[in-house]
């Protein structure tokens, strides 16, 4: 079976991030449990509601989103 260029790997969710011009990100499902990511999902719910059609949209600047994902995936320092 061939994979399309825009196919999504198992365990990831595509989402569009940005205010105005949006950028596509693939986010691992494990991040959905992180408290920082929960805040983003709540922002999306407030702006778009639960019934938004199509891909999940996050109303956040893409650079801020990258920083948040980096913080959420960082290994704790010992």
PQR file with spaces between the fields and no chain letter, atoms N, CA, C, O and H, PARSE charges and radii, in Angstrom:
ATOM       1  N    UNK     1       0.852   -1.174    0.000 -0.4000 1.5000
ATOM       2  CA   UNK     1       0.000    0.000    0.000 -0.0000 2.0000
ATOM       3  C    UNK     1       0.897    1.236    0.000  0.5500 1.7000
ATOM       4  O    UNK     1       1.805    1.345    0.824 -0.5500 1.4000
ATOM       5  N    UNK     2       0.652    2.137   -0.894 -0.4000 1.5000
ATOM       6  CA   UNK     2       1.453    3.365   -0.956 -0.0000 2.0000
ATOM       7  C    UNK     2       0.848    4.419   -0.036  0.5500 1.7000
ATOM       8  O    UNK     2      -0.365    4.479    0.165 -0.5500 1.4000
ATOM       9  H    UNK     2      -0.085    2.048   -1.563  0.4000 1.0000
ATOM      10  N    UNK     3       1.726    5.242    0.513 -0.4000 1.5000
ATOM      11  CA   UNK     3       1.268    6.317    1.400 -0.0000 2.0000
ATOM      12  C    UNK     3       1.261    7.621    0.626  0.5500 1.7000
ATOM      13  O    UNK     3       2.194    7.931   -0.114 -0.5500 1.4000
ATOM      14  H    UNK     3       2.711    5.193    0.350  0.4000 1.0000
ATOM      15  N    UNK     4       0.210    8.362    0.808 -0.4000 1.5000
ATOM      16  CA   UNK     4       0.136    9.675    0.178 -0.0000 2.0000
ATOM      17  C    UNK     4       1.125   10.612    0.842  0.5500 1.7000
ATOM      18  O    UNK     4       1.499   10.434    2.001 -0.5500 1.4000
ATOM      19  H    UNK     4      -0.548    8.110    1.409  0.4000 1.0000
ATOM      20  N    UNK     5       1.535   11.605    0.090 -0.4000 1.5000
ATOM      21  CA   UNK     5       2.498   12.593    0.590 -0.0000 2.0000
ATOM      22  C    UNK     5       1.998   13.281    1.862  0.5500 1.7000
ATOM      23  O    UNK     5       2.786   13.589    2.756 -0.5500 1.4000
ATOM      24  H    UNK     5       1.231   11.750   -0.852  0.4000 1.0000
ATOM      25  N    UNK     6       0.686   13.519    1.940 -0.4000 1.5000
ATOM      26  CA   UNK     6       0.131   14.237    3.086 -0.0000 2.0000
ATOM      27  C    UNK     6      -0.472   13.301    4.136  0.5500 1.7000
ATOM      28  O    UNK     6      -1.247   13.749    4.980 -0.5500 1.4000
ATOM      29  H    UNK     6       0.045   13.269    1.214  0.4000 1.0000
ATOM      30  N    UNK     7      -0.129   12.008    4.098 -0.4000 1.5000
ATOM      31  CA   UNK     7      -0.674   11.079    5.078 -0.0000 2.0000
ATOM      32  C    UNK     7      -0.077   11.363    6.458  0.5500 1.7000
ATOM      33  O    UNK     7       0.991   11.961    6.585 -0.5500 1.4000
ATOM      34  H    UNK     7       0.501   11.645    3.412  0.4000 1.0000
ATOM      35  N    UNK     8      -0.794   10.919    7.472 -0.4000 1.5000
ATOM      36  CA   UNK     8      -0.406   11.191    8.853 -0.0000 2.0000
ATOM      37  C    UNK     8       0.082    9.894    9.493  0.5500 1.7000
ATOM      38  O    UNK     8      -0.616    8.882    9.433 -0.5500 1.4000
ATOM      39  H    UNK     8      -1.662   10.434    7.369  0.4000 1.0000
ATOM      40  N    UNK     9       1.267    9.907   10.103 -0.4000 1.5000
ATOM      41  CA   UNK     9       1.774    8.702   10.766 -0.0000 2.0000
ATOM      42  C    UNK     9       0.876    8.290   11.932  0.5500 1.7000
ATOM      43  O    UNK     9       0.209    9.125   12.543 -0.5500 1.4000
ATOM      44  H    UNK     9       1.834   10.729   10.151  0.4000 1.0000
ATOM      45  N    UNK    10       0.871    7.002   12.226 -0.4000 1.5000
ATOM      46  CA   UNK    10       0.084    6.479   13.340 -0.0000 2.0000
ATOM      47  C    UNK    10       0.526    7.164   14.636  0.5500 1.7000
ATOM      48  O    UNK    10       1.717    7.333   14.895 -0.5500 1.4000
ATOM      49  H    UNK    10       1.413    6.324   11.730  0.4000 1.0000
ATOM      50  N    UNK    11      -0.469    7.552   15.444 -0.4000 1.5000
ATOM      51  CA   UNK    11      -0.178    8.186   16.726 -0.0000 2.0000
ATOM      52  C    UNK    11      -0.073    9.700   16.671  0.5500 1.7000
ATOM      53  O    UNK    11       0.187   10.340   17.691 -0.5500 1.4000
ATOM      54  H    UNK    11      -1.437    7.414   15.234  0.4000 1.0000
ATOM      55  N    UNK    12      -0.272   10.281   15.495 -0.4000 1.5000
ATOM      56  CA   UNK    12      -0.180   11.733   15.335 -0.0000 2.0000
ATOM      57  C    UNK    12      -1.513   12.300   14.856  0.5500 1.7000
ATOM      58  O    UNK    12      -2.302   11.607   14.214 -0.5500 1.4000
ATOM      59  H    UNK    12      -0.483    9.761   14.667  0.4000 1.0000
ATOM      60  N    UNK    13      -1.749   13.567   15.178 -0.4000 1.5000
ATOM      61  CA   UNK    13      -2.957   14.276   14.765 -0.0000 2.0000
ATOM      62  C    UNK    13      -2.533   15.535   14.022  0.5500 1.7000
ATOM      63  O    UNK    13      -1.731   16.316   14.534 -0.5500 1.4000
ATOM      64  H    UNK    13      -1.108   14.129   15.700  0.4000 1.0000
ATOM      65  N    UNK    14      -3.067   15.739   12.811 -0.4000 1.5000
ATOM      66  CA   UNK    14      -2.748   16.984   12.110 -0.0000 2.0000
ATOM      67  C    UNK    14      -3.551   18.134   12.706  0.5500 1.7000
ATOM      68  O    UNK    14      -4.702   17.957   13.107 -0.5500 1.4000
ATOM      69  H    UNK    14      -3.719   15.105   12.395  0.4000 1.0000
ATOM      70  N    UNK    15      -2.946   19.294   12.760 -0.4000 1.5000
ATOM      71  CA   UNK    15      -3.677   20.479   13.202 -0.0000 2.0000
ATOM      72  C    UNK    15      -3.107   21.717   12.535  0.5500 1.7000
ATOM      73  O    UNK    15      -1.934   21.774   12.165 -0.5500 1.4000
ATOM      74  H    UNK    15      -2.011   19.438   12.435  0.4000 1.0000
ATOM      75  N    UNK    16      -3.967   22.692   12.397 -0.4000 1.5000
ATOM      76  CA   UNK    16      -3.587   23.972   11.829 -0.0000 2.0000
ATOM      77  C    UNK    16      -3.439   24.958   12.986  0.5500 1.7000
ATOM      78  O    UNK    16      -4.320   25.077   13.837 -0.5500 1.4000
ATOM      79  H    UNK    16      -4.920   22.645   12.697  0.4000 1.0000
ATOM      80  N    UNK    17      -2.313   25.656   12.997 -0.4000 1.5000
ATOM      81  CA   UNK    17      -2.000   26.565   14.102 -0.0000 2.0000
ATOM      82  C    UNK    17      -1.729   27.952   13.539  0.5500 1.7000
ATOM      83  O    UNK    17      -1.008   28.104   12.552 -0.5500 1.4000
ATOM      84  H    UNK    17      -1.597   25.559   12.305  0.4000 1.0000
ATOM      85  N    UNK    18      -2.309   28.956   14.171 -0.4000 1.5000
ATOM      86  CA   UNK    18      -2.039   30.327   13.775 -0.0000 2.0000
ATOM      87  C    UNK    18      -3.272   31.192   13.854  0.5500 1.7000
ATOM      88  O    UNK    18      -4.403   30.711   13.911 -0.5500 1.4000
ATOM      89  H    UNK    18      -2.894   28.833   14.973  0.4000 1.0000
ATOM      90  N    UNK    19      -3.019   32.472   13.856 -0.4000 1.5000
ATOM      91  CA   UNK    19      -4.095   33.462   13.788 -0.0000 2.0000
ATOM      92  C    UNK    19      -3.911   34.145   12.450  0.5500 1.7000
ATOM      93  O    UNK    19      -2.891   34.793   12.213 -0.5500 1.4000
ATOM      94  H    UNK    19      -2.100   32.864   13.809  0.4000 1.0000
ATOM      95  N    UNK    20      -4.885   34.006   11.579 -0.4000 1.5000
ATOM      96  CA   UNK    20      -4.723   34.523   10.221 -0.0000 2.0000
ATOM      97  C    UNK    20      -4.090   33.458    9.359  0.5500 1.7000
ATOM      98  O    UNK    20      -4.756   32.505    8.954 -0.5500 1.4000
ATOM      99  H    UNK    20      -5.713   33.480   11.771  0.4000 1.0000
ATOM     100  N    UNK    21      -2.802   33.609    9.073 -0.4000 1.5000
ATOM     101  CA   UNK    21      -2.107   32.598    8.284 -0.0000 2.0000
ATOM     102  C    UNK    21      -1.777   31.407    9.180  0.5500 1.7000
ATOM     103  O    UNK    21      -1.133   31.554   10.219 -0.5500 1.4000
ATOM     104  H    UNK    21      -2.261   34.383    9.402  0.4000 1.0000
ATOM     105  N    UNK    22      -2.230   30.223    8.759 -0.4000 1.5000
ATOM     106  CA   UNK    22      -2.053   29.025    9.576 -0.0000 2.0000
ATOM     107  C    UNK    22      -0.920   28.148    9.048  0.5500 1.7000
ATOM     108  O    UNK    22      -0.602   28.164    7.859 -0.5500 1.4000
ATOM     109  H    UNK    22      -2.753   30.104    7.915  0.4000 1.0000
ATOM     110  N    UNK    23      -0.324   27.389    9.956 -0.4000 1.5000
ATOM     111  CA   UNK    23       0.740   26.455    9.616 -0.0000 2.0000
ATOM     112  C    UNK    23       0.316   25.061   10.083  0.5500 1.7000
ATOM     113  O    UNK    23      -0.260   24.910   11.161 -0.5500 1.4000
ATOM     114  H    UNK    23      -0.583   27.376   10.922  0.4000 1.0000
ATOM     115  N    UNK    24       0.601   24.054    9.273 -0.4000 1.5000
ATOM     116  CA   UNK    24       0.205   22.682    9.601 -0.0000 2.0000
ATOM     117  C    UNK    24       1.271   22.023   10.477  0.5500 1.7000
ATOM     118  O    UNK    24       2.467   22.099   10.194 -0.5500 1.4000
ATOM     119  H    UNK    24       1.069   24.176    8.397  0.4000 1.0000
ATOM     120  N    UNK    25       0.804   21.374   11.552 -0.4000 1.5000
ATOM     121  CA   UNK    25       1.667   20.631   12.463 -0.0000 2.0000
ATOM     122  C    UNK    25       1.116   19.225   12.632  0.5500 1.7000
ATOM     123  O    UNK    25      -0.091   19.005   12.529 -0.5500 1.4000
ATOM     124  H    UNK    25      -0.167   21.312   11.782  0.4000 1.0000
ATOM     125  N    UNK    26       2.004   18.279   12.892 -0.4000 1.5000
ATOM     126  CA   UNK    26       1.618   16.932   13.294 -0.0000 2.0000
ATOM     127  C    UNK    26       2.004   16.785   14.757  0.5500 1.7000
ATOM     128  O    UNK    26       3.170   16.940   15.118 -0.5500 1.4000
ATOM     129  H    UNK    26       2.984   18.458   12.975  0.4000 1.0000
ATOM     130  N    UNK    27       1.025   16.487   15.591 -0.4000 1.5000
ATOM     131  CA   UNK    27       1.241   16.434   17.032 -0.0000 2.0000
ATOM     132  C    UNK    27       0.970   15.017   17.526  0.5500 1.7000
ATOM     133  O    UNK    27      -0.060   14.426   17.202 -0.5500 1.4000
ATOM     134  H    UNK    27       0.077   16.360   15.298  0.4000 1.0000
ATOM     135  N    UNK    28       1.892   14.481   18.306 -0.4000 1.5000
ATOM     136  CA   UNK    28       1.709   13.136   18.849 -0.0000 2.0000
ATOM     137  C    UNK    28       0.579   13.153   19.871  0.5500 1.7000
ATOM     138  O    UNK    28       0.430   14.110   20.631 -0.5500 1.4000
ATOM     139  H    UNK    28       2.728   14.962   18.569  0.4000 1.0000
ATOM     140  N    UNK    29      -0.207   12.097   19.883 -0.4000 1.5000
ATOM     141  CA   UNK    29      -1.365   12.036   20.773 -0.0000 2.0000
ATOM     142  C    UNK    29      -0.981   12.092   22.255  0.5500 1.7000
ATOM     143  O    UNK    29      -1.805   12.486   23.081 -0.5500 1.4000
ATOM     144  H    UNK    29      -0.087   11.319   19.266  0.4000 1.0000
ATOM     145  N    UNK    30       0.232   11.711   22.606 -0.4000 1.5000
ATOM     146  CA   UNK    30       0.663   11.773   24.011 -0.0000 2.0000
ATOM     147  C    UNK    30       0.640   13.201   24.548  0.5500 1.7000
ATOM     148  O    UNK    30       0.459   13.409   25.747 -0.5500 1.4000
ATOM     149  H    UNK    30       0.901   11.391   21.935  0.4000 1.0000
ATOM     150  N    UNK    31       0.823   14.184   23.668 -0.4000 1.5000
ATOM     151  CA   UNK    31       0.824   15.583   24.115 -0.0000 2.0000
ATOM     152  C    UNK    31      -0.550   16.059   24.580  0.5500 1.7000
ATOM     153  O    UNK    31      -0.647   17.025   25.336 -0.5500 1.4000
ATOM     154  H    UNK    31       0.970   14.014   22.693  0.4000 1.0000
ATOM     155  N    UNK    32      -1.606   15.391   24.134 -0.4000 1.5000
ATOM     156  CA   UNK    32      -2.952   15.828   24.487 -0.0000 2.0000
ATOM     157  C    UNK    32      -3.219   15.727   25.985  0.5500 1.7000
ATOM     158  O    UNK    32      -4.153   16.357   26.480 -0.5500 1.4000
ATOM     159  H    UNK    32      -1.527   14.606   23.520  0.4000 1.0000
ATOM     160  N    UNK    33      -2.433   14.959   26.709 -0.4000 1.5000
ATOM     161  CA   UNK    33      -2.600   14.826   28.163 -0.0000 2.0000
ATOM     162  C    UNK    33      -1.817   15.879   28.944  0.5500 1.7000
ATOM     163  O    UNK    33      -2.053   16.058   30.139 -0.5500 1.4000
ATOM     164  H    UNK    33      -1.674   14.447   26.306  0.4000 1.0000
ATOM     165  N    UNK    34      -0.907   16.565   28.301 -0.4000 1.5000
ATOM     166  CA   UNK    34      -0.049   17.536   28.993 -0.0000 2.0000
ATOM     167  C    UNK    34      -0.859   18.785   29.362  0.5500 1.7000
ATOM     168  O    UNK    34      -1.643   19.268   28.545 -0.5500 1.4000
ATOM     169  H    UNK    34      -0.715   16.419   27.331  0.4000 1.0000
ATOM     170  N    UNK    35      -0.682   19.316   30.588 -0.4000 1.5000
ATOM     171  CA   UNK    35      -1.441   20.497   31.021 -0.0000 2.0000
ATOM     172  C    UNK    35      -1.288   21.712   30.097  0.5500 1.7000
ATOM     173  O    UNK    35      -2.261   22.433   29.873 -0.5500 1.4000
ATOM     174  H    UNK    35      -0.045   18.923   31.252  0.4000 1.0000
ATOM     175  N    UNK    36      -0.096   21.951   29.563 -0.4000 1.5000
ATOM     176  CA   UNK    36       0.084   23.085   28.651 -0.0000 2.0000
ATOM     177  C    UNK    36      -0.747   22.906   27.385  0.5500 1.7000
ATOM     178  O    UNK    36      -1.321   23.863   26.865 -0.5500 1.4000
ATOM     179  H    UNK    36       0.695   21.366   29.746  0.4000 1.0000
ATOM     180  N    UNK    37      -0.802   21.686   26.904 -0.4000 1.5000
ATOM     181  CA   UNK    37      -1.547   21.423   25.681 -0.0000 2.0000
ATOM     182  C    UNK    37      -3.050   21.494   25.930  0.5500 1.7000
ATOM     183  O    UNK    37      -3.817   21.888   25.052 -0.5500 1.4000
ATOM     184  H    UNK    37      -0.336   20.909   27.326  0.4000 1.0000
ATOM     185  N    UNK    38      -3.460   21.110   27.132 -0.4000 1.5000
ATOM     186  CA   UNK    38      -4.873   21.202   27.493 -0.0000 2.0000
ATOM     187  C    UNK    38      -5.361   22.647   27.401  0.5500 1.7000
ATOM     188  O    UNK    38      -6.490   22.900   26.982 -0.5500 1.4000
ATOM     189  H    UNK    38      -2.837   20.790   27.846  0.4000 1.0000
ATOM     190  N    UNK    39      -4.512   23.586   27.791 -0.4000 1.5000
ATOM     191  CA   UNK    39      -4.862   25.012   27.697 -0.0000 2.0000
ATOM     192  C    UNK    39      -5.123   25.394   26.238  0.5500 1.7000
ATOM     193  O    UNK    39      -6.076   26.115   25.946 -0.5500 1.4000
ATOM     194  H    UNK    39      -3.594   23.380   28.131  0.4000 1.0000
ATOM     195  N    UNK    40      -4.283   24.915   25.327 -0.4000 1.5000
ATOM     196  CA   UNK    40      -4.480   25.209   23.900 -0.0000 2.0000
ATOM     197  C    UNK    40      -5.793   24.634   23.387  0.5500 1.7000
ATOM     198  O    UNK    40      -6.501   25.282   22.617 -0.5500 1.4000
ATOM     199  H    UNK    40      -3.508   24.329   25.564  0.4000 1.0000
ATOM     200  N    UNK    41      -6.114   23.426   23.813 -0.4000 1.5000
ATOM     201  CA   UNK    41      -7.371   22.807   23.386 -0.0000 2.0000
ATOM     202  C    UNK    41      -8.572   23.590   23.917  0.5500 1.7000
ATOM     203  O    UNK    41      -9.584   23.724   23.229 -0.5500 1.4000
ATOM     204  H    UNK    41      -5.539   22.899   24.440  0.4000 1.0000
ATOM     205  N    UNK    42      -8.456   24.103   25.131 -0.4000 1.5000
ATOM     206  CA   UNK    42      -9.528   24.935   25.685 -0.0000 2.0000
ATOM     207  C    UNK    42      -9.674   26.236   24.900  0.5500 1.7000
ATOM     208  O    UNK    42     -10.790   26.707   24.681 -0.5500 1.4000
ATOM     209  H    UNK    42      -7.634   23.995   25.690  0.4000 1.0000
ATOM     210  N    UNK    43      -8.546   26.820   24.472 -0.4000 1.5000
ATOM     211  CA   UNK    43      -8.597   28.033   23.642 -0.0000 2.0000
ATOM     212  C    UNK    43      -9.322   27.744   22.329  0.5500 1.7000
ATOM     213  O    UNK    43     -10.138   28.547   21.876 -0.5500 1.4000
ATOM     214  H    UNK    43      -7.639   26.437   24.650  0.4000 1.0000
ATOM     215  N    UNK    44      -9.025   26.606   21.726 -0.4000 1.5000
ATOM     216  CA   UNK    44      -9.668   26.227   20.468 -0.0000 2.0000
ATOM     217  C    UNK    44     -11.164   26.036   20.674  0.5500 1.7000
ATOM     218  O    UNK    44     -11.965   26.451   19.838 -0.5500 1.4000
ATOM     219  H    UNK    44      -8.362   25.954   22.093  0.4000 1.0000
ATOM     220  N    UNK    45     -11.541   25.411   21.780 -0.4000 1.5000
ATOM     221  CA   UNK    45     -12.960   25.193   22.066 -0.0000 2.0000
ATOM     222  C    UNK    45     -13.681   26.521   22.248  0.5500 1.7000
ATOM     223  O    UNK    45     -14.802   26.686   21.765 -0.5500 1.4000
ATOM     224  H    UNK    45     -10.890   25.073   22.459  0.4000 1.0000
ATOM     225  N    UNK    46     -13.053   27.474   22.940 -0.4000 1.5000
ATOM     226  CA   UNK    46     -13.677   28.772   23.168 -0.0000 2.0000
ATOM     227  C    UNK    46     -13.861   29.547   21.869  0.5500 1.7000
ATOM     228  O    UNK    46     -14.874   30.221   21.679 -0.5500 1.4000
ATOM     229  H    UNK    46     -12.143   27.340   23.332  0.4000 1.0000
ATOM     230  N    UNK    47     -12.881   29.449   20.981 -0.4000 1.5000
ATOM     231  CA   UNK    47     -12.957   30.214   19.736 -0.0000 2.0000
ATOM     232  C    UNK    47     -13.812   29.537   18.670  0.5500 1.7000
ATOM     233  O    UNK    47     -14.573   30.206   17.971 -0.5500 1.4000
ATOM     234  H    UNK    47     -12.059   28.902   21.135  0.4000 1.0000
ATOM     235  N    UNK    48     -13.695   28.222   18.540 -0.4000 1.5000
ATOM     236  CA   UNK    48     -14.351   27.516   17.435 -0.0000 2.0000
ATOM     237  C    UNK    48     -15.484   26.599   17.865  0.5500 1.7000
ATOM     238  O    UNK    48     -16.284   26.193   17.022 -0.5500 1.4000
ATOM     239  H    UNK    48     -13.077   27.678   19.108  0.4000 1.0000
ATOM     240  N    UNK    49     -15.582   26.259   19.147 -0.4000 1.5000
ATOM     241  CA   UNK    49     -16.587   25.311   19.610 -0.0000 2.0000
ATOM     242  C    UNK    49     -16.139   23.877   19.360  0.5500 1.7000
ATOM     243  O    UNK    49     -15.088   23.630   18.768 -0.5500 1.4000
ATOM     244  H    UNK    49     -14.932   26.589   19.832  0.4000 1.0000
ATOM     245  N    UNK    50     -16.954   22.944   19.821 -0.4000 1.5000
ATOM     246  CA   UNK    50     -16.612   21.532   19.660 -0.0000 2.0000
ATOM     247  C    UNK    50     -16.952   21.006   18.279  0.5500 1.7000
ATOM     248  O    UNK    50     -16.433   19.967   17.869 -0.5500 1.4000
ATOM     249  H    UNK    50     -17.807   23.144   20.302  0.4000 1.0000
ATOM     250  N    UNK    51     -17.800   21.694   17.565 -0.4000 1.5000
ATOM     251  CA   UNK    51     -18.302   21.178   16.292 -0.0000 2.0000
ATOM     252  C    UNK    51     -17.573   21.745   15.077  0.5500 1.7000
ATOM     253  O    UNK    51     -18.158   21.808   13.996 -0.5500 1.4000
ATOM     254  H    UNK    51     -18.222   22.537   17.898  0.4000 1.0000
ATOM     255  N    UNK    52     -16.333   22.153   15.220 -0.4000 1.5000
ATOM     256  CA   UNK    52     -15.620   22.694   14.066 -0.0000 2.0000
ATOM     257  C    UNK    52     -15.372   21.578   13.049  0.5500 1.7000
ATOM     258  O    UNK    52     -14.899   20.501   13.412 -0.5500 1.4000
ATOM     259  H    UNK    52     -15.858   22.102   16.099  0.4000 1.0000
ATOM     260  N    UNK    53     -15.686   21.830   11.796 -0.4000 1.5000
ATOM     261  CA   UNK    53     -15.492   20.795   10.773 -0.0000 2.0000
ATOM     262  C    UNK    53     -14.025   20.696   10.351  0.5500 1.7000
ATOM     263  O    UNK    53     -13.275   21.669   10.430 -0.5500 1.4000
ATOM     264  H    UNK    53     -16.070   22.705   11.501  0.4000 1.0000
ATOM     265  N    UNK    54     -13.637   19.517    9.907 -0.4000 1.5000
ATOM     266  CA   UNK    54     -12.294   19.339    9.355 -0.0000 2.0000
ATOM     267  C    UNK    54     -11.226   19.210   10.417  0.5500 1.7000
ATOM     268  O    UNK    54     -11.469   18.706   11.514 -0.5500 1.4000
ATOM     269  H    UNK    54     -14.246   18.726    9.843  0.4000 1.0000
ATOM     270  N    UNK    55     -10.042   19.675   10.072 -0.4000 1.5000
ATOM     271  CA   UNK    55      -8.867   19.531   10.924 -0.0000 2.0000
ATOM     272  C    UNK    55      -8.973   20.418   12.165  0.5500 1.7000
ATOM     273  O    UNK    55      -9.612   21.470   12.138 -0.5500 1.4000
ATOM     274  H    UNK    55      -9.844   20.085    9.181  0.4000 1.0000
ATOM     275  N    UNK    56      -8.343   19.982   13.241 -0.4000 1.5000
ATOM     276  CA   UNK    56      -8.318   20.747   14.483 -0.0000 2.0000
ATOM     277  C    UNK    56      -7.522   22.030   14.276  0.5500 1.7000
ATOM     278  O    UNK    56      -6.422   22.010   13.723 -0.5500 1.4000
ATOM     279  H    UNK    56      -7.824   19.128   13.263  0.4000 1.0000
ATOM     280  N    UNK    57      -8.094   23.149   14.727 -0.4000 1.5000
ATOM     281  CA   UNK    57      -7.433   24.441   14.595 -0.0000 2.0000
ATOM     282  C    UNK    57      -7.130   24.999   15.981  0.5500 1.7000
ATOM     283  O    UNK    57      -7.965   24.964   16.885 -0.5500 1.4000
ATOM     284  H    UNK    57      -8.987   23.166   15.176  0.4000 1.0000
ATOM     285  N    UNK    58      -5.908   25.517   16.121 -0.4000 1.5000
ATOM     286  CA   UNK    58      -5.464   26.098   17.390 -0.0000 2.0000
ATOM     287  C    UNK    58      -5.182   27.584   17.159  0.5500 1.7000
ATOM     288  O    UNK    58      -4.315   27.928   16.357 -0.5500 1.4000
ATOM     289  H    UNK    58      -5.230   25.545   15.386  0.4000 1.0000
ATOM     290  N    UNK    59      -5.919   28.485   17.868 -0.4000 1.5000
ATOM     291  CA   UNK    59      -5.735   29.926   17.680 -0.0000 2.0000
ATOM     292  C    UNK    59      -4.552   30.456   18.486  0.5500 1.7000
ATOM     293  O    UNK    59      -4.729   31.137   19.496 -0.5500 1.4000
ATOM     294  H    UNK    59      -6.623   28.205   18.520  0.4000 1.0000
ATOM     295  N    UNK    60      -3.356   30.138   18.030 -0.4000 1.5000
ATOM     296  CA   UNK    60      -2.136   30.489   18.753 -0.0000 2.0000
ATOM     297  C    UNK    60      -1.063   30.801   17.718  0.5500 1.7000
ATOM     298  O    UNK    60      -1.017   30.165   16.665 -0.5500 1.4000
ATOM     299  H    UNK    60      -3.212   29.585   17.209  0.4000 1.0000
ATOM     300  N    UNK    61      -0.215   31.754   17.999 -0.4000 1.5000
ATOM     301  CA   UNK    61       0.908   32.059   17.125 -0.0000 2.0000
ATOM     302  C    UNK    61       1.764   30.801   16.953  0.5500 1.7000
ATOM     303  O    UNK    61       2.023   30.098   17.930 -0.5500 1.4000
ATOM     304  H    UNK    61      -0.252   32.270   18.855  0.4000 1.0000
ATOM     305  N    UNK    62       2.202   30.510   15.735 -0.4000 1.5000
ATOM     306  CA   UNK    62       2.939   29.272   15.477 -0.0000 2.0000
ATOM     307  C    UNK    62       4.266   29.199   16.239  0.5500 1.7000
ATOM     308  O    UNK    62       4.685   28.112   16.638 -0.5500 1.4000
ATOM     309  H    UNK    62       1.992   31.082   14.942  0.4000 1.0000
ATOM     310  N    UNK    63       4.927   30.332   16.444 -0.4000 1.5000
ATOM     311  CA   UNK    63       6.175   30.320   17.220 -0.0000 2.0000
ATOM     312  C    UNK    63       5.903   29.997   18.691  0.5500 1.7000
ATOM     313  O    UNK    63       6.657   29.255   19.320 -0.5500 1.4000
ATOM     314  H    UNK    63       4.587   31.215   16.120  0.4000 1.0000
ATOM     315  N    UNK    64       4.828   30.557   19.229 -0.4000 1.5000
ATOM     316  CA   UNK    64       4.443   30.235   20.602 -0.0000 2.0000
ATOM     317  C    UNK    64       4.091   28.755   20.719  0.5500 1.7000
ATOM     318  O    UNK    64       4.420   28.102   21.709 -0.5500 1.4000
ATOM     319  H    UNK    64       4.216   31.161   18.718  0.4000 1.0000
ATOM     320  N    UNK    65       3.418   28.240   19.697 -0.4000 1.5000
ATOM     321  CA   UNK    65       3.046   26.829   19.688 -0.0000 2.0000
ATOM     322  C    UNK    65       4.294   25.945   19.705  0.5500 1.7000
ATOM     323  O    UNK    65       4.356   24.969   20.453 -0.5500 1.4000
ATOM     324  H    UNK    65       3.151   28.771   18.893  0.4000 1.0000
ATOM     325  N    UNK    66       5.279   26.283   18.886 -0.4000 1.5000
ATOM     326  CA   UNK    66       6.536   25.520   18.867 -0.0000 2.0000
ATOM     327  C    UNK    66       7.197   25.526   20.253  0.5500 1.7000
ATOM     328  O    UNK    66       7.672   24.495   20.729 -0.5500 1.4000
ATOM     329  H    UNK    66       5.228   27.076   18.278  0.4000 1.0000
ATOM     330  N    UNK    67       7.217   26.692   20.882 -0.4000 1.5000
ATOM     331  CA   UNK    67       7.813   26.802   22.220 -0.0000 2.0000
ATOM     332  C    UNK    67       7.060   25.944   23.228  0.5500 1.7000
ATOM     333  O    UNK    67       7.665   25.279   24.068 -0.5500 1.4000
ATOM     334  H    UNK    67       6.831   27.529   20.495  0.4000 1.0000
ATOM     335  N    UNK    68       5.749   25.965   23.137 -0.4000 1.5000
ATOM     336  CA   UNK    68       4.929   25.183   24.051 -0.0000 2.0000
ATOM     337  C    UNK    68       5.163   23.687   23.853  0.5500 1.7000
ATOM     338  O    UNK    68       5.280   22.944   24.827 -0.5500 1.4000
ATOM     339  H    UNK    68       5.257   26.505   22.455  0.4000 1.0000
ATOM     340  N    UNK    69       5.233   23.243   22.600 -0.4000 1.5000
ATOM     341  CA   UNK    69       5.489   21.827   22.314 -0.0000 2.0000
ATOM     342  C    UNK    69       6.874   21.437   22.820  0.5500 1.7000
ATOM     343  O    UNK    69       7.048   20.353   23.377 -0.5500 1.4000
ATOM     344  H    UNK    69       5.138   23.847   21.809  0.4000 1.0000
ATOM     345  N    UNK    70       7.859   22.312   22.629 -0.4000 1.5000
ATOM     346  CA   UNK    70       9.209   22.031   23.133 -0.0000 2.0000
ATOM     347  C    UNK    70       9.208   21.891   24.650  0.5500 1.7000
ATOM     348  O    UNK    70       9.842   20.987   25.195 -0.5500 1.4000
ATOM     349  H    UNK    70       7.717   23.192   22.177  0.4000 1.0000
ATOM     350  N    UNK    71       8.502   22.778   25.327 -0.4000 1.5000
ATOM     351  CA   UNK    71       8.427   22.710   26.788 -0.0000 2.0000
ATOM     352  C    UNK    71       7.710   21.442   27.244  0.5500 1.7000
ATOM     353  O    UNK    71       8.109   20.816   28.226 -0.5500 1.4000
ATOM     354  H    UNK    71       7.987   23.513   24.885  0.4000 1.0000
ATOM     355  N    UNK    72       6.656   21.069   26.532 -0.4000 1.5000
ATOM     356  CA   UNK    72       5.876   19.889   26.906 -0.0000 2.0000
ATOM     357  C    UNK    72       6.631   18.589   26.655  0.5500 1.7000
ATOM     358  O    UNK    72       6.386   17.591   27.333 -0.5500 1.4000
ATOM     359  H    UNK    72       6.332   21.578   25.735  0.4000 1.0000
ATOM     360  N    UNK    73       7.539   18.593   25.696 -0.4000 1.5000
ATOM     361  CA   UNK    73       8.263   17.366   25.361 -0.0000 2.0000
ATOM     362  C    UNK    73       9.662   17.315   25.967  0.5500 1.7000
ATOM     363  O    UNK    73      10.368   16.318   25.811 -0.5500 1.4000
ATOM     364  H    UNK    73       7.737   19.404   25.146  0.4000 1.0000
ATOM     365  N    UNK    74      10.067   18.377   26.654 -0.4000 1.5000
ATOM     366  CA   UNK    74      11.410   18.418   27.251 -0.0000 2.0000
ATOM     367  C    UNK    74      11.531   17.392   28.369  0.5500 1.7000
ATOM     368  O    UNK    74      10.605   17.181   29.153 -0.5500 1.4000
ATOM     369  H    UNK    74       9.494   19.187   26.781  0.4000 1.0000
ATOM     370  N    UNK    75      12.677   16.771   28.417 -0.4000 1.5000
ATOM     371  CA   UNK    75      12.962   15.807   29.488 -0.0000 2.0000
ATOM     372  C    UNK    75      13.299   16.593   30.752  0.5500 1.7000
ATOM     373  O    UNK    75      14.050   17.567   30.691 -0.5500 1.4000
ATOM     374  H    UNK    75      13.429   16.942   27.780  0.4000 1.0000
ATOM     375  N    UNK    76      12.753   16.184   31.895 -0.4000 1.5000
ATOM     376  CA   UNK    76      13.089   16.879   33.143 -0.0000 2.0000
ATOM     377  C    UNK    76      14.572   16.726   33.465  0.5500 1.7000
ATOM     378  O    UNK    76      15.158   15.659   33.282 -0.5500 1.4000
ATOM     379  H    UNK    76      12.142   15.393   31.945  0.4000 1.0000
ATOM     380  N    UNK    77      15.165   17.816   33.947 -0.4000 1.5000
ATOM     381  CA   UNK    77      16.587   17.780   34.313 -0.0000 2.0000
ATOM     382  C    UNK    77      16.736   17.078   35.656  0.5500 1.7000
ATOM     383  O    UNK    77      15.957   17.314   36.580 -0.5500 1.4000
ATOM     384  H    UNK    77      14.689   18.683   34.095  0.4000 1.0000
ATOM     385  N    UNK    78      17.742   16.213   35.755 -0.4000 1.5000
ATOM     386  CA   UNK    78      17.947   15.506   37.027 -0.0000 2.0000
ATOM     387  C    UNK    78      19.019   16.140   37.860  0.5500 1.7000
ATOM     388  O    UNK    78      19.311   15.664   38.957 -0.5500 1.4000
ATOM     389  H    UNK    78      18.374   16.021   35.005  0.4000 1.0000
